[in-house]
């Protein structure tokens, strides 16, 4: 893995990585523009290619960097011994928000796996895909405490409803973060809103203490 870019001071390194991740996820490898990446990173294209040798090398560096980061800072930090589904989701949100505030496009990472016109890129992606990849999607609802749900509810359908509402709220948070300057985001307000959201979901799906 190239080291010039990764050895940069964090602000410049992250500016390039974030700009590249955004461009690659939005436009794919084939249509991504290194001019756009350099401009968004706030450096000249010539300087960017001082740190990286080619567009292909940058793409694979971005892929590897964010795959490792997601595994280390998100997937492996999830505590599945927590059986309350909303507590699990809250934990997931907090980990995601911490990452999104540093890397706004990190949870669009899966779009990097799209097939390209480059056989070399495709082979590299296939090789990486064959490795066991961490995922929380199916685990969030595994082995949860279903005794808290109201009697008579279809648990599988409830999980689907909760998943859909979770996706909607996640997209709202993403939009707020991407459309704002990170330094101006009210982290406490986001968490307060998140907790209010989960309180309402508990009222809908869980048995109350008075029942």
CORHU-V195610 format. One record per residue. N is the residue number from 0. PSI is psi in whole degrees, 0 to 359 (none if undefined). BURIAL is # if it has 16 or more other ideal C-beta (glycine too) atoms within 10 Angstrom, else .. Layout:
N,PSI,BURIAL + N,PSI,BURIAL
This chain:
0,134,. + 1,147,. + 2,341,. + 3,311,. + 4,316,# + 5,341,. + 6,357,. + 7,161,. + 8,144,. + 9,316,. + 10,314,. + 11,318,. + 12,311,# + 13,327,. + 14,317,# + 15,314,# + 16,317,# + 17,317,# + 18,319,# + 19,316,# + 20,316,# + 21,311,# + 22,318,# + 23,323,# + 24,326,# + 25,323,. + 26,353,. + 27,164,# + 28,315,# + 29,317,. + 30,354,. + 31,142,# + 32,125,. + 33,336,# + 34,316,. + 35,317,# + 36,312,# + 37,316,# + 38,315,. + 39,328,# + 40,348,# + 41,27,. + 42,169,# + 43,155,. + 44,322,. + 45,319,. + 46,321,. + 47,319,# + 48,359,. + 49,329,. + 50,338,# + 51,145,# + 52,331,. + 53,166,. + 54,319,# + 55,317,. + 56,320,. + 57,316,# + 58,311,# + 59,327,# + 60,314,# + 61,315,# + 62,309,# + 63,317,. + 64,311,# + 65,333,# + 66,315,# + 67,321,. + 68,316,# + 69,318,# + 70,316,. + 71,317,. + 72,355,# + 73,292,# + 74,313,. + 75,347,. + 76,349,. + 77,131,. + 78,102,. + 79,6,. + 80,343,. + 81,122,. + 82,344,. + 83,120,. + 84,325,# + 85,329,# + 86,322,. + 87,314,# + 88,321,# + 89,315,# + 90,316,# + 91,316,# + 92,315,# + 93,318,. + 94,318,# + 95,315,# + 96,318,# + 97,319,. + 98,317,# + 99,326,# + 100,337,. + 101,323,. + 102,84,# + 103,337,# + 104,13,# + 105,328,# + 106,13,# + 107,10,# + 108,323,# + 109,337,. + 110,344,. + 111,344,# + 112,1,. + 113,139,. + 114,140,. + 115,179,# + 116,356,. + 117,116,. + 118,324,. + 119,317,. + 120,315,# + 121,318,. + 122,321,. + 123,318,# + 124,320,# + 125,319,. + 126,319,. + 127,324,. + 128,333,. + 129,343,. + 130,153,. + 131,121,. + 132,137,. + 133,148,. + 134,139,. + 135,348,# + 136,309,. + 137,341,. + 138,336,. + 139,321,# + 140,4,# + 141,136,. + 142,43,. + 143,166,# + 144,98,. + 145,353,. + 146,343,. + 147,344,. + 148,152,# + 149,143,. + 150,137,. + 151,349,. + 152,146,. + 153,108,. + 154,319,. + 155,319,. + 156,323,. + 157,318,# + 158,320,# + 159,317,. + 160,316,. + 161,320,# + 162,315,. + 163,316,. + 164,325,. + 165,317,# + 166,319,. + 167,317,. + 168,323,# + 169,315,# + 170,324,. + 171,316,. + 172,317,# + 173,314,# + 174,317,. + 175,318,. + 176,316,# + 177,333,. + 178,3,. + 179,163,. + 180,128,. + 181,322,. + 182,340,. + 183,359,. + 184,139,# + 185,93,. + 186,317,. + 187,322,. + 188,320,. + 189,316,# + 190,320,. + 191,315,. + 192,320,. + 193,314,# + 194,322,. + 195,321,. + 196,314,# + 197,326,# + 198,318,. + 199,321,. + 200,323,# + 201,320,. + 202,325,. + 203,317,. + 204,335,# + 205,152,# + 206,132,. + 207,164,. + 208,342,. + 209,353,. + 210,none,.
